[in-house]
Amino acid sequence: MAGFDFDLFVIGGGSGGVRAARFAGQRGARVALAESARMGGTCVNVGCIPKKLYSYAAEYAEGFVDAKGYGWRLDAPPTLDWEALKANRAKAITHLNGIYEKLMVGAQVRRMQGHARLLDGHTVEVRHDDGQITRHSAATILLATGGEPWVPELPGRECVVTSNDIFDLPRFPRRLVVVGGGYIACEFASIFHGMGSEVTLLYRGTQILRGFDNEVRDFAAEEMRKAGVDIRVQADVTRVEAVGDGRRVHLKDGSVVEADVVLYATGRRANVRGLGLEAAGVRQTEHGAIAVDEHYATSAPGIYALGDVVGRLELTPVALAEAMALVDHLFGPAPGKPKRTMDYENVPTAVFTHPPIGTVGLSEQAARERYGAVRIYRSDFRPLQHSLSGRSERTMVKLVVDDASDRVVGAHIVGADAGEIIQGFAVALKCGATKAQFDATIGIHPTSAEEFVTLREVSRT
């Protein structure tokens, strides 16, 4: 576009920003991208990828125990080499950082390493890591700066760590306190317990995993407790203090929990510090996220935002899909392809607790609010694997069905491989599958997934 240095200037090198920059560049747009940290954003560096790698590490510990029931004899108890795990994870992440950089080169995106901020609706200032300061004009600016962990104001907050820090602790914590009840808190509680920590999870609400199906919440909490995670609900932290090399967590009821490390996982906020939103006239929501319309346009003409910074569904695949919808909106779809739009219905997600959770569609309570009469199909069972392992872990599967149309509107599983299983059923829900079609589908035996096509009704209201 004449008169501007770039057609699109992207601030943020995470999943959404990289996807938008890459495909806009492939459409022939002149694109620049500025990122102040390592490429890949939260997901690659301190989120999905390293978290899943550490989850695998914890699963090995479970596998060593299970193997005895299958005739394997271990000469000595296995031990975790924390330093080796950290080093191997860092190597894998550095490799991914390089892949993201190469994607920018391949799409002919001008890559800038440094902190970018808005000066006005069409001007970006970049303070490069080498100290140089440059200014650039762009017809369109995309804000894709993601989110960051949030720790409430409380005495001793300087004594806690966040999910950004947990992967590189100098010493493996023998005792870990996790504060929070969302999926990040529950995941790290399970992961570090699996790797050998004594974990206490403190949540001020009445049950963990708010927003998930109530039966899923109750079942997952029970399984985590059975595994050894000390979950304490209605536990309100008043302060944290350093005691030597350790930490002491004080609760509102007067009790105290001792720990080596305290992880605060009490939520995330939009990463907008120093972004210059006011100078450009970009409006924020009451929660601090950037307000956008259905096309991701902000209140400032020519400035768009997507991904975690807009506070919708804070999931990597959602940011990727939003980026593709935006590129099609701004630069047109690829030749021969329809114009993409974003649909937030039936977005699947997984929680990598132990056991993991997979869910797509509506919870039972949300379905009742939307449809009124629903039918519930549910089963819980001991997986075949544990008939020899001796573990008492159970699996739960659940379907929520709109009674009027017979359409399956929610599918939930707590158990091994939940994320892998629910991805396939997400396709079925996207296609509007009915319970009759589920019933007509032949299962794969013996698997946990087959339970979804053999479930019998347990309630109807």
C-alpha positions as CSV (number, residue, x, y, z in Angstrom):
1,M,0.0,0.0,0.0
2,A,1.6,3.2,-1.2
3,G,2.8,5.7,1.4
4,F,3.6,3.1,4.1
5,D,6.8,1.2,4.9
6,F,4.7,-2.0,5.4
7,D,1.3,-3.4,4.6
8,L,1.2,-5.2,7.9
9,F,3.3,-4.7,11.0
10,V,2.9,-7.5,13.6
11,I,3.8,-6.9,17.2
12,G,4.3,-10.3,18.9
13,G,6.0,-13.5,17.7
14,G,3.7,-16.1,19.3
15,S,1.4,-18.5,17.5
16,G,-1.1,-15.9,16.3
17,G,1.4,-13.3,15.3
18,V,3.7,-15.7,13.4
19,R,0.7,-17.3,11.6
20,A,-0.7,-13.9,10.5
21,A,2.7,-12.6,9.4
22,R,3.6,-15.8,7.5
23,F,0.4,-16.1,5.5
24,A,0.1,-12.4,4.8
25,G,3.6,-12.5,3.4
26,Q,2.6,-15.5,1.2
27,R,-0.2,-13.4,-0.1
28,G,2.3,-10.8,-1.3
29,A,2.0,-8.3,1.5
30,R,5.0,-6.4,2.8
31,V,5.2,-7.6,6.4
32,A,7.3,-6.9,9.4
33,L,7.2,-8.6,12.8
34,A,8.8,-7.4,16.1
35,E,9.3,-9.7,19.1
36,S,11.3,-8.8,22.2
37,A,11.7,-12.3,23.5
38,R,12.3,-15.7,21.8
39,M,10.1,-16.6,18.9
40,G,7.1,-18.9,19.5
41,G,5.5,-17.0,22.4
42,T,4.1,-18.5,25.5
43,C,3.1,-21.8,23.9
44,V,6.6,-22.7,22.7
45,N,8.7,-21.2,25.4
46,V,6.8,-21.4,28.7
47,G,3.5,-23.0,27.9
48,C,2.0,-25.9,25.9
49,I,5.2,-27.5,24.6
50,P,7.5,-27.5,27.7
51,K,4.5,-28.3,29.9
52,K,3.6,-31.4,27.8
53,L,7.3,-32.5,27.8
54,Y,7.3,-32.3,31.6
55,S,4.0,-34.2,31.7
56,Y,5.6,-37.0,29.7
57,A,8.4,-37.0,32.3
58,A,5.9,-37.5,35.1
59,E,4.2,-40.3,33.1
60,Y,7.4,-42.2,33.0
61,A,7.3,-42.4,36.8
62,E,3.8,-43.8,36.7
63,G,5.0,-46.3,34.0
64,F,7.9,-47.6,36.1
65,V,5.4,-48.4,38.9
66,D,2.9,-50.0,36.5
67,A,5.5,-52.1,34.8
68,K,5.9,-54.3,37.9
69,G,2.4,-55.8,37.3
70,Y,3.5,-56.7,33.8
71,G,6.5,-58.7,35.0
72,W,9.2,-56.1,34.7
73,R,11.8,-56.0,37.5
74,L,13.7,-52.8,38.2
75,D,17.0,-53.4,39.9
76,A,16.9,-50.0,41.7
77,P,14.3,-47.3,42.1
78,P,14.5,-44.8,39.1
79,T,15.5,-41.3,39.9
80,L,14.8,-38.0,38.1
81,D,17.8,-36.0,36.9
82,W,16.3,-32.5,37.0
83,E,19.3,-30.9,35.4
84,A,19.2,-33.3,32.4
85,L,15.5,-32.7,32.0
86,K,15.9,-29.0,32.0
87,A,18.8,-29.1,29.5
88,N,17.0,-31.4,27.1
89,R,13.8,-29.3,27.2
90,A,15.8,-26.2,26.5
91,K,17.5,-27.8,23.5
92,A,14.2,-28.8,22.1
93,I,12.7,-25.4,22.6
94,T,15.7,-23.7,21.0
95,H,15.2,-25.9,18.0
96,L,11.5,-24.7,17.8
97,N,12.6,-21.1,18.1
98,G,14.8,-21.6,15.1
99,I,11.9,-23.1,13.1
100,Y,9.8,-20.1,13.8
101,E,12.6,-17.8,12.7
102,K,12.9,-19.7,9.4
103,L,9.2,-19.4,8.8
104,M,9.6,-15.6,8.8
105,V,12.5,-15.8,6.3
106,G,10.6,-18.2,4.1
107,A,7.6,-15.8,4.0
108,Q,9.9,-12.8,3.4
109,V,8.8,-11.2,6.6
110,R,11.2,-8.5,8.0
111,R,12.1,-9.7,11.5
112,M,12.9,-7.2,14.2
113,Q,14.3,-8.2,17.6
114,G,13.2,-5.7,20.2
115,H,10.3,-4.1,22.1
116,A,7.7,-2.4,19.9
117,R,5.1,0.2,20.9
118,L,2.5,2.2,19.1
119,L,3.1,5.9,18.5
120,D,-0.2,6.4,16.7
121,G,-2.6,4.4,14.5
122,H,-0.1,3.8,11.8
123,T,3.4,4.2,13.4
124,V,5.4,1.7,15.4
125,E,8.6,2.4,17.3
126,V,10.9,-0.5,17.9
127,R,13.6,-0.4,20.6
128,H,16.0,-3.1,19.3
129,D,18.0,-5.3,21.6
130,D,21.2,-3.6,20.3
131,G,20.0,-0.2,21.6
132,Q,18.9,1.1,18.2
133,I,15.5,2.8,18.0
134,T,13.6,2.8,14.7
135,R,10.2,4.0,13.5
136,H,8.1,2.3,10.9
137,S,4.8,3.1,9.3
138,A,2.2,0.5,8.3
139,A,-1.2,0.5,6.7
140,T,-2.3,-2.2,9.2
141,I,-0.9,-3.0,12.6
142,L,-1.6,-6.3,14.4
143,L,-1.2,-6.7,18.2
144,A,-0.5,-10.3,19.1
145,T,1.4,-9.9,22.3
146,G,-0.4,-12.7,24.2
147,G,-0.8,-12.9,28.0
148,E,1.3,-13.1,31.1
149,P,0.9,-14.7,34.5
150,W,-1.0,-12.6,37.1
151,V,-0.2,-12.7,40.9
152,P,-2.5,-10.8,43.2
153,E,-1.2,-8.1,45.5
154,L,-0.4,-9.9,48.8
155,P,2.4,-9.8,51.4
156,G,5.3,-11.9,50.2
157,R,4.3,-12.0,46.5
158,E,8.0,-11.5,45.7
159,C,8.6,-15.0,47.3
160,V,6.5,-16.9,44.7
161,V,7.1,-18.1,41.2
162,T,4.8,-18.2,38.2
163,S,4.4,-20.6,35.3
164,N,7.1,-18.6,33.4
165,D,9.6,-19.7,36.1
166,I,8.6,-23.2,37.0
167,F,10.5,-25.0,34.2
168,D,13.9,-23.7,35.2
169,L,13.9,-23.9,39.0
170,P,17.5,-24.1,40.2
171,R,16.6,-27.1,42.4
172,F,13.8,-29.6,42.1
173,P,11.3,-28.8,44.9
174,R,10.7,-31.6,47.4
175,R,7.7,-29.7,48.6
176,L,5.6,-27.6,46.2
177,V,2.6,-25.4,47.0
178,V,0.5,-24.5,44.0
179,V,-2.0,-21.6,44.5
180,G,-4.9,-21.6,42.0
181,G,-7.6,-24.0,40.7
182,G,-7.6,-23.5,37.0
183,Y,-6.1,-25.8,34.4
184,I,-2.6,-24.4,34.7
185,A,-2.5,-24.9,38.4
186,C,-4.0,-28.4,38.2
187,E,-1.6,-29.4,35.4
188,F,1.6,-28.3,37.3
189,A,0.3,-29.9,40.5
190,S,-0.1,-33.2,38.7
191,I,3.2,-32.9,36.8
192,F,5.4,-32.1,39.8
193,H,3.7,-34.7,42.0
194,G,4.4,-37.3,39.3
195,M,8.0,-36.3,39.1
196,G,8.4,-36.7,42.9
197,S,7.3,-33.5,44.7
198,E,5.0,-33.5,47.7
199,V,2.3,-31.2,46.2
200,T,-0.3,-29.1,48.0
201,L,-2.9,-27.4,45.8
202,L,-4.6,-24.4,47.4
203,Y,-7.8,-23.0,45.9
204,R,-10.1,-20.5,47.4
205,G,-13.2,-21.8,45.5
206,T,-15.4,-24.8,46.3
207,Q,-14.0,-27.0,43.5
208,I,-11.1,-26.9,41.1
209,L,-11.5,-26.4,37.3
210,R,-14.2,-23.8,37.3
211,G,-16.0,-23.6,33.9
212,F,-15.7,-27.3,33.2
213,D,-18.5,-29.8,33.6
214,N,-19.3,-30.3,37.2
215,E,-19.0,-34.1,37.1
216,V,-15.6,-33.8,35.3
217,R,-14.4,-31.4,38.0
218,D,-15.4,-33.8,40.8
219,F,-14.1,-36.9,39.1
220,A,-10.7,-35.3,38.2
221,A,-10.3,-33.9,41.7
222,E,-10.9,-37.3,43.2
223,E,-8.5,-39.0,40.9
224,M,-5.8,-36.4,41.6
225,R,-6.3,-36.9,45.3
226,K,-6.1,-40.7,45.0
227,A,-2.8,-40.2,43.1
228,G,-1.4,-38.2,46.1
229,V,-2.0,-34.5,45.3
230,D,-3.2,-32.7,48.5
231,I,-6.1,-30.6,47.1
232,R,-7.5,-28.1,49.6
233,V,-10.5,-26.0,48.5
234,Q,-11.8,-22.9,50.2
235,A,-8.2,-22.2,51.1
236,D,-7.5,-18.5,51.0
237,V,-3.9,-17.4,51.2
238,T,-3.2,-14.3,53.2
239,R,0.6,-14.1,52.9
240,V,3.8,-15.9,51.9
241,E,7.0,-15.6,53.8
242,A,10.6,-16.7,53.2
243,V,12.0,-19.0,55.9
244,G,15.6,-19.7,55.1
245,D,15.6,-21.4,51.7
246,G,12.0,-22.4,52.1
247,R,8.6,-20.7,52.0
248,R,5.8,-20.6,54.5
249,V,2.2,-20.1,53.2
250,H,-0.3,-18.6,55.7
251,L,-4.0,-19.3,55.2
252,K,-7.0,-17.3,56.3
253,D,-8.1,-20.0,58.7
254,G,-4.8,-19.7,60.5
255,S,-3.2,-22.8,59.2
256,V,0.3,-22.8,57.6
257,V,1.8,-24.9,54.8
258,E,5.5,-25.3,54.5
259,A,7.1,-25.5,51.0
260,D,10.4,-25.2,49.1
261,V,8.6,-23.4,46.2
262,V,5.3,-21.6,45.9
263,L,3.8,-21.5,42.4
264,Y,1.1,-18.9,41.8
265,A,-1.2,-20.0,39.0
266,T,-4.1,-17.6,39.7
267,G,-4.8,-16.5,36.1
268,R,-3.3,-14.6,33.2
269,R,-3.8,-11.1,32.0
270,A,-3.3,-9.5,28.6
271,N,0.3,-8.5,27.9
272,V,-0.1,-4.8,27.1
273,R,2.5,-3.1,29.3
274,G,4.4,-0.5,27.3
275,L,2.4,-1.2,24.1
276,G,1.2,2.4,23.7
277,L,-2.5,1.6,23.5
278,E,-3.6,5.0,24.8
279,A,-1.4,6.9,22.3
280,A,-3.1,5.0,19.4
281,G,-6.6,5.2,20.9
282,V,-7.0,1.4,21.4
283,R,-9.8,0.6,23.9
284,Q,-9.5,-2.1,26.5
285,T,-12.2,-4.2,28.2
286,E,-12.8,-4.0,32.0
287,H,-10.4,-6.9,32.5
288,G,-7.6,-5.2,30.6
289,A,-7.9,-7.2,27.3
290,I,-7.9,-5.4,24.0
291,A,-11.5,-4.9,22.8
292,V,-12.1,-6.1,19.2
293,D,-15.0,-6.7,16.9
294,E,-15.9,-9.8,14.9
295,H,-13.1,-9.1,12.4
296,Y,-10.5,-8.4,15.3
297,A,-10.5,-4.7,14.6
298,T,-9.8,-2.5,17.6
299,S,-11.3,0.9,18.3
300,A,-8.4,2.5,16.4
301,P,-8.8,2.4,12.6
302,G,-6.1,0.1,11.0
303,I,-5.2,-1.6,14.3
304,Y,-6.2,-5.2,14.9
305,A,-5.6,-7.7,17.7
306,L,-6.0,-11.4,18.2
307,G,-5.0,-14.3,20.4
308,D,-4.7,-14.3,24.2
309,V,-4.4,-10.5,24.3
310,V,-8.1,-10.1,23.3
311,G,-9.1,-12.6,26.1
312,R,-11.5,-14.8,24.2
313,L,-10.6,-18.5,24.2
314,E,-6.9,-18.5,25.3
315,L,-5.8,-21.5,23.3
316,T,-3.0,-21.8,20.8
317,P,-5.1,-23.4,18.0
318,V,-7.7,-20.6,18.5
319,A,-5.0,-18.0,17.9
320,L,-3.9,-19.8,14.8
321,A,-7.5,-19.9,13.5
322,E,-8.1,-16.3,14.3
323,A,-5.0,-15.3,12.4
324,M,-6.1,-17.2,9.3
325,A,-9.5,-15.5,9.5
326,L,-7.9,-12.1,9.8
327,V,-5.5,-12.7,6.9
328,D,-8.4,-13.7,4.7
329,H,-10.3,-10.6,5.8
330,L,-7.4,-8.2,5.1
331,F,-5.8,-9.7,2.1
332,G,-8.3,-12.1,0.6
333,P,-8.3,-15.9,0.8
334,A,-5.8,-18.1,-1.0
335,P,-6.7,-18.8,-4.7
336,G,-9.5,-21.2,-5.0
337,K,-10.2,-21.3,-1.2
338,P,-13.3,-19.9,0.6
339,K,-12.9,-17.0,3.0
340,R,-12.3,-18.2,6.5
341,T,-14.2,-17.1,9.5
342,M,-13.8,-18.0,13.2
343,D,-16.3,-20.2,14.9
344,Y,-15.9,-20.5,18.7
345,E,-18.5,-23.3,19.0
346,N,-17.2,-26.8,19.8
347,V,-13.6,-25.9,20.3
348,P,-11.9,-28.9,21.9
349,T,-9.4,-28.6,24.7
350,A,-7.3,-30.9,26.9
351,V,-6.1,-30.5,30.5
352,F,-2.8,-32.4,31.0
353,T,-3.5,-33.4,34.6
354,H,-2.9,-37.0,35.7
355,P,-5.2,-38.4,34.5
356,P,-5.8,-35.9,31.7
357,I,-9.1,-34.4,30.7
358,G,-10.5,-33.9,27.2
359,T,-13.6,-31.9,26.5
360,V,-15.5,-30.5,23.6
361,G,-18.9,-28.7,23.4
362,L,-21.1,-27.9,26.4
363,S,-21.0,-28.9,30.0
364,E,-24.2,-30.5,31.3
365,Q,-25.1,-27.3,33.2
366,A,-24.5,-25.1,30.1
367,A,-26.5,-27.4,27.9
368,R,-29.5,-27.3,30.3
369,E,-29.3,-23.5,30.2
370,R,-29.2,-23.4,26.3
371,Y,-31.6,-26.3,25.4
372,G,-33.7,-27.0,28.5
373,A,-34.3,-30.8,28.1
374,V,-31.1,-32.8,27.8
375,R,-30.1,-36.5,28.1
376,I,-27.0,-37.5,30.0
377,Y,-24.9,-40.6,29.1
378,R,-22.1,-41.5,31.5
379,S,-19.8,-44.3,32.5
380,D,-16.7,-44.7,34.7
381,F,-14.6,-47.8,34.8
382,R,-11.1,-49.1,35.5
383,P,-9.1,-49.2,32.3
384,L,-7.8,-52.5,31.1
385,Q,-4.2,-51.4,31.6
386,H,-4.7,-51.2,35.4
387,S,-6.1,-54.8,35.7
388,L,-2.4,-55.8,35.9
389,S,-0.7,-52.5,37.0
390,G,-2.7,-52.6,40.3
391,R,-3.4,-48.9,40.1
392,S,-6.9,-47.8,41.2
393,E,-7.1,-45.0,38.7
394,R,-10.5,-44.9,36.9
395,T,-11.7,-43.3,33.6
396,M,-14.9,-41.3,33.1
397,V,-16.7,-40.7,29.8
398,K,-19.8,-38.5,29.4
399,L,-22.0,-37.3,26.6
400,V,-24.6,-34.5,26.8
401,V,-27.4,-34.7,24.2
402,D,-30.0,-32.2,23.3
403,D,-33.3,-34.1,23.8
404,A,-35.2,-32.4,21.1
405,S,-32.7,-33.0,18.2
406,D,-30.8,-36.0,19.5
407,R,-27.6,-34.0,18.7
408,V,-24.6,-34.6,20.9
409,V,-23.7,-31.2,22.3
410,G,-21.0,-32.1,24.7
411,A,-18.4,-34.9,25.0
412,H,-16.1,-35.3,28.0
413,I,-13.4,-37.7,29.2
414,V,-11.1,-38.0,32.2
415,G,-8.5,-40.7,31.6
416,A,-5.4,-41.8,29.7
417,D,-5.0,-40.2,26.2
418,A,-8.0,-37.9,26.7
419,G,-6.6,-35.2,24.4
420,E,-6.0,-37.7,21.6
421,I,-9.4,-39.2,22.0
422,I,-11.4,-36.0,22.2
423,Q,-9.9,-34.6,19.0
424,G,-11.7,-37.1,16.9
425,F,-15.0,-36.6,18.6
426,A,-14.6,-32.9,18.1
427,V,-15.0,-33.5,14.4
428,A,-18.2,-35.4,15.1
429,L,-19.7,-32.6,17.1
430,K,-18.6,-30.1,14.5
431,C,-20.5,-32.1,11.9
432,G,-23.6,-32.2,14.1
433,A,-23.5,-35.9,15.0
434,T,-26.5,-37.3,16.8
435,K,-26.6,-39.9,19.6
436,A,-28.1,-42.3,17.1
437,Q,-25.1,-41.9,14.8
438,F,-22.8,-42.5,17.8
439,D,-24.7,-45.7,18.6
440,A,-24.5,-46.8,15.0
441,T,-20.7,-46.5,15.0
442,I,-18.6,-49.6,15.7
443,G,-16.2,-49.3,18.5
444,I,-12.5,-50.3,18.6
445,H,-12.0,-52.9,21.3
446,P,-10.5,-52.9,23.8
447,T,-10.1,-49.1,24.1
448,S,-11.4,-46.4,26.4
449,A,-12.6,-44.5,23.3
450,E,-15.1,-47.2,22.4
451,E,-17.1,-46.2,25.5
452,F,-18.3,-43.1,23.7
453,V,-20.2,-45.3,21.2
454,T,-21.7,-47.7,23.7
455,L,-22.9,-45.4,26.4
456,R,-26.3,-45.9,28.0
457,E,-28.6,-43.1,29.3
458,V,-28.2,-42.3,33.0
459,S,-30.6,-39.3,33.3
460,R,-33.0,-37.1,31.3
461,T,-34.4,-33.7,32.3
